[in-house]
Amino acid sequence: MEAIPKAGLVLAGGGARAAYQVGVVQALREMLPDAKQNPFPIIAGTSAGAINATALASHADNFGEGVDRLLEVWRHFEPRHVYRSDLVGVIANSARWFMGMFFGNVVKNEPISLLDNRPLQALLERRVLFDRIQPNIDAGFLDALAITCSGYTSGQSCSFFQGKAELEGWKRSQRVGIQAKIGVEHLMASAAIPFLFPAHKLNREYFGDGSMRQIAPVSPALHLGADRVIVVGTARLRTDSPERTRGEIYPSVAQVAGHVMNSIFLDSLAVDIERLERINRTISVTPQDALRKMGLTLHHVDVLVLTPSEPLDQIAIKHVRHLPYPIRMLLRSIGAMRRGGANLASYLLFEQGYCRELIQLGYNDTMKRREEVEAFLVGSMCPIPGAFNRTVKFLTPLTAEHARTPSGTP
C-alpha cells in the first residue's frame, strides 16, 4: 500500500501581519472532512508565525480547536498585549534605547530595544499550552514542531525542533537543526524583531528574529520529513518586476526601516521558492540512477504557497490612527504615520480592526482557491495513487499567469 505523504505547514514571519495566517488556517479547517484531524504532522514557524505554529502544535489532537484559540486571540488583539503602549512605558523604554545607543558600555548586558515586549511573554505563558506538545507527539497527532531563531554570535539560522525520538538534527551552511523542548523562550527569541524587541538568550547564545539570515524558510519542514508543504507568507510574492517610480523626497527613517523589514521577512521566502522550483525541474529530467551515483538524495516535493492578494501596508494606513497615542507619537517621529512609512507600521499594528481585516483577507484568498487547496489536502491525507495532482498551482493570488509547477528538497 502506498504511504501517505506527510504534509508540512510553514508559517513565515511578519509581526502583526501574521493575522493573515489565521484566516488561512480558518479556511483550511472548513475544507477538512473532519475538523478535528490535524492535516499537518510537521509544523514549522518563524517570528510571529512561530507563535501561530506552536499554538496549532499544542492542539494537534484537535486542529479545529487550535484554530478557534488562534481566532480568539487575534480577533481581540490590542497593542498592550504585545508591548507596553502606555506613556510612561514608552518614554522609559525609549530613553533606555537612546542611552544604549550612545552609552552602550554603561548599560552593558541590559536588554535594549525600542519597545518593551514583556506583555507578549506574559500572554504566551497564559495562552500557549506548551505541555501539550509532547503528548501530541507521543500519541501520533504530530511528528514535529520547528521554531527558527537567528543567532547573534554565530550568525546561524537555528531551527529548534521538538519531535519524534528518531528525528535527528542537521547542519548546513549557516543553518542548523537542534533538538529542544519548545518553550516560551524560543517564541520570544524567534519573534524578537531587531531594534524593536530585545534579543533572548537560549543556551549559550542570544537570539533574535528567525527571519534574519533564514535563507531557506521551507527547509526545516523538509528535514523533519515533509513530502509536501503549504507555505503561508505575509506579503505578496511578486514574479514580475515592479515599475520604477520617481522619488523626489528623501526617505524617512520609517520608510528605510520598512524596506529593511521587507528584506528580512519577505525576500528569503521568494528566493527559496524559486530555488525549490529549479531543483524540482532538475529532478524531473535527471534519471534516479544518476542522482544515486552522484550521492544526491534529492526528491520532488510539492509546495503550495498562499500569500495576500492585497498589499498589507495599504490596509495598515486605514488603521494606524487607532494605535494608542504614545505609540502614534513614537511612530510619527520617525515618519511611520505617513504613507511611505506604513510598511513599518504594518508589522506593529496589533490592533483589532487591522487584525480582523487581515484574518478575513486570508480566509477569502484561500476560499477563492478552494479547488486547488482541497486537492492538496486530500493528497496529504489519502494514500490512493492519483488522489492528488502532483502539479499544484503556485498560489500567489490571484492571477492565472502565476500558475506553475512547485518544487522542493532540503
ZIZICOR-V928272 format. One record per backbone hydrogen bond with DSSP energy under -0.5 kcal/mol. NH is the residue of the N-H (numbers start at 0). CO is the residue of the C=O. If there is no record, write none. Layout:
((NH,CO) (NH,CO))
This chain:
((4,378) (6,4) (7,227) (8,41) (9,229) (10,8) (10,43) (11,9) (11,231) (15,346) (16,13) (17,14) (18,15) (19,16) (20,17) (21,17) (21,18) (22,18) (23,19) (24,20) (25,21) (26,22) (27,23) (28,24) (29,25) (30,26) (30,27) (31,27) (31,28) (36,33) (37,59) (38,36) (40,38) (41,6) (42,143) (43,8) (44,145) (45,10) (46,147) (48,45) (49,46) (50,46) (51,47) (52,48) (53,49) (54,50) (55,51) (56,52) (57,53) (58,55) (59,56) (61,58) (62,35) (63,34) (65,61) (66,62) (67,63) (68,64) (69,65) (70,66) (71,67) (72,68) (73,69) (74,70) (75,71) (75,72) (76,73) (80,77) (81,78) (82,78) (83,115) (89,85) (90,86) (91,87) (92,88) (93,89) (94,90) (95,91) (96,92) (97,93) (98,94) (99,95) (100,96) (101,97) (102,98) (105,102) (106,102) (107,104) (109,106) (113,194) (114,195) (116,114) (119,81) (119,116) (120,116) (121,117) (122,118) (123,119) (124,120) (125,121) (126,122) (127,123) (128,126) (129,127) (131,128) (132,129) (133,129) (134,130) (135,131) (136,132) (137,133) (138,134) (139,136) (140,135) (141,135) (142,40) (143,40) (144,161) (145,42) (146,159) (147,44) (148,157) (149,207) (150,148) (150,155) (151,205) (152,205) (154,150) (156,173) (157,148) (157,155) (158,156) (158,175) (159,146) (159,157) (160,177) (161,144) (163,142) (166,163) (169,176) (171,174) (174,171) (175,156) (176,169) (177,158) (179,160) (181,179) (185,182) (186,182) (187,183) (188,184) (189,185) (190,186) (191,188) (192,190) (195,193) (196,192) (199,206) (201,204) (204,201) (206,199) (207,149) (208,191) (209,189) (211,208) (213,210) (214,212) (218,215) (219,215) (220,217) (221,217) (222,218) (223,219) (224,221) (225,220) (226,5) (227,5) (228,301) (229,7) (230,228) (230,303) (231,9) (232,230) (232,305) (237,235) (241,239) (247,245) (253,333) (255,251) (256,252) (257,253) (258,254) (259,255) (260,256) (261,257) (262,258) (263,259) (264,260) (265,261) (266,261) (267,262) (269,265) (270,266) (271,267) (272,268) (273,269) (274,270) (275,271) (276,272) (277,273) (278,274) (279,275) (280,276) (281,277) (282,278) (283,279) (284,280) (284,281) (285,281) (285,282) (286,284) (290,286) (291,287) (292,288) (293,289) (294,291) (295,290) (301,226) (303,228) (304,302) (305,230) (305,303) (306,304) (306,394) (313,310) (314,310) (315,311) (316,312) (317,313) (317,314) (318,315) (319,315) (321,318) (322,319) (326,323) (327,323) (328,324) (329,325) (330,326) (331,327) (332,328) (333,329) (333,330) (334,331) (335,330) (337,334) (340,337) (341,338) (343,340) (344,340) (345,341) (346,342) (346,343) (347,343) (347,344) (348,344) (349,347) (350,348) (351,76) (354,350) (355,351) (356,352) (357,353) (358,354) (359,355) (360,356) (361,357) (362,358) (363,359) (364,360) (365,361) (366,362) (367,363) (368,364) (368,365) (369,366) (372,368) (373,369) (374,370) (375,371) (376,372) (377,373) (378,374) (379,375) (380,376) (380,377) (381,377) (386,383) (389,387) (391,389) (394,392) (395,393) (396,306) (396,394) (398,395) (401,398) (402,399) (405,403) (407,275))
